[in-house]
Amino acid sequence: MPCQSAATRTTGLVTQKDAIKASAKASCRVLAQIVKANQGVDNQDKIQLGIHINDTMRTPIPAPTTVPGHRRCGVSMTTSSATALPSVTPRSGSCRIEITA
């Protein structure tokens, strides 16, 4: 390959190689989808080719047992000259900043 040698590695050759590689990948993806949709090809053969087999049955996912950790903040303004007074409620995990005159 001319792109592997430091003496012949040029921007033009690398760009050409990348274009050829992208075209080959696109062609392989099209062929993989054709094989994946073909009922005549056994699932074991598809797995050996590296093609993902979709599940035929849906798998239920249980409801979460904990609430994701996040903070919700709100801001309230009454006038243009302000003082920030943060207040945190430990039980709820939320914060409120009030800006007052």
Secondary structure, 3 states (H helix, E strand, C coil): CCCCCCCCCCHHHHHHHHHHHHHHHHHHHHHHHHHHHCCCCCHHHHHHCCCCCCCCCCCCCCCCCCCCCCCCEEEEECCCCCEEEEEEECCCCEEEEEEEC
